[in-house]
């Protein structure tokens, strides 16, 4: 099955996982500077229900409002960020 988003997603994965520090605290600070709120896996579970996954994106439902949206994530360390409502 052909996925017309695959190339764009691969490019975005490369952007998100290249040229950033591997130090967890420094990496989080970089992401917060660029995108605002950042969640680790446990924090994401507290605030969102995961309803879908297509790297580097995760479809979520915000628990507080019930609204659907998406976040992006980095591989290692794993952080979620750039929450956008649908």
Beta strands, then each sheet from edge to edge (+ up, - down):
strand 1: 38-39
strand 2: 48-54
strand 3: 57-62
strand 4: 68-74
strand 5: 79-85
sheet 1: 1+ 5- 4+ 3- 2+
end
